[in-house]
Amino acid sequence: MTGTSARAVSPVIVVGFGAVAVDKLLYVDQPYVAGKGRIVRRETSYGGNVATALAAVAGLGGDARFIGYLPDAVEWGGVHEDLIACGVDISGATVVPGSPPIRSTILITPDGERFIAFDDQTFVGAAHDLDLRFVTSAGALLIDGYGPVNGLRAVLAARAAGVPVVGDLEKVGRLGLAELQAAVGHLLVPMTFAKAITGAEDPEIAVDLLWNDERNAVVVTDGAHGSWFKDGAQSGIQHFDAFDVEVVDTTGCGDVYHGAYAYAIALGMTVAEAVARASAAAAVCATGAGGRGHLPVERDLHALISVQKGAAAITRPDDPAASPREISSRSTNTSPHHATHEPPEQISTPS
């Protein structure tokens, strides 16, 4: 058994571990309410929450490093090649011979809505012997709902080192999720998850219930209705309207949102700035087919924010006319490398 290498650990902007998937996309000619419809197009693409989020970080000019599990490098070599092609460094990953990625079949309707059926019985989360210098030297750590598998150790190490931890959590009931959720500094969740764990029907109430003084921020997203968020720097809960774009496919929009948010936080931007950029990034993603059909670049964000920021203003209950601050940015680059490691002897997989 060989863990991730401690050699060549260098500061990077965003590191992450979690879902890596291969998606089969089925585009149909009818909405869900029709009950059935004809398949008009089939595609295969690479996805996964954190994998797509890190691809978005790299697309925006940031350094991105995947430090979770990767599938067999021969049978599923396309997964490795795709991340490298997207500019994601996979030298800190743990490759498990013989294992598959998460596999998904995604049904997409003409209005861009989708239903995802997946098989996640594989190696997920973080390796139990992950070199913690990967996270303590980073600008931000990004995790998803598979983080409870050996992930709490890395999250606690990151927070102790002052590294922002962004949690993309969306599934209720995973073993260890409550502890992980409590440890995350920047909690980003969809309204469906927020409602499930708080019972709140109103996103503002959900944000308030999820907030505590140990948090850096709580963000609740609700698709076309926008984002509600709270952070320690501002009093009250703020809202950011979703951008108005022609939607082709919403697959991966949330993942891109989280990647853009984490990158902005790693660069030292405010939570309000991060939400604005994340919202723009997700909107750009929705204009392409598949989760990586249109990964945003920096000029996409500037164009969308500059054109629509008046309509997509951040608002507060006590100041409904408030506008977002001007967005600043910088970028760095990294060259991907690859190292293969033996799998751990045991690992728990989610049910």
CORDA-V841508 format. One line per field, one symbol per residue. ss: DSSP state (2 for helix, 1 for strand, 0 for the rest). phi: phi as a letter, one per 30 degrees, with the letter a starting at -180 (. if undefined). psi: psi as a letter, one per 20 degrees, with the letter a starting at -180 (. if undefined). Layout:
# CORDA-V841508
ss->???
phi->???
psi->???
This chain:
# CORDA-V841508
ss->000000000000011110001111111100022200001111111110222222222220000111001100000022222222200111000110000001111111000001111110000000000000222200011111000000022222222200011111100000002222222001111122222222000022222222000000111110222011111000000111000000000000222222222222220000222222222222222000000000000222222222220000011100100000000000000000010000000000000
phi->.bdddddhdbdbdbcabldbbccccccccbdeddiaaddcabbbbcbjededddddedddjcdbbcbcdbdedcdcedddddddddjcdcdcdccceiccddcbcccbdedidbbccbbcdadbicddceddddcdcddaccbbdceediddeddddddddiddcccccbcdjddiddddeddddcccbddddeddcciddcddddeddddbdddcabbccbhddjbcabbddbdiccbbdddcbddcaceiddddeddddddddddiddddddddddddddddeddbdidcdbddcedddddddddcdddcddbbecadcdcdddccabbbbbcdbbbcbddddbadcdd
psi->ppaqqiqkoqprgpqqqbppqppopoprjqrhiihrrppiqpqprpbpfhghghhgghhjjrppppkbqqrpighkhhgghggghijppjhjqopopiqrrppqpppprhjiqqpppqoknaprbqqhkpoihhhijrhqppraijhhnjhhghghgghhjjppoponpipqiqpihgggghipgoooqrhgggghihiphphghgghhiqriiqhqpppqlciiaqpqqrihqqrpqqpqqqoropgpjpighggghghgggghhijrrgggggghgggghgghiirpqhkhmpqrghgggggghgjhghlqpqqhimijqqqrqprrrqrqqpqrpppqqqrhqqpqq.
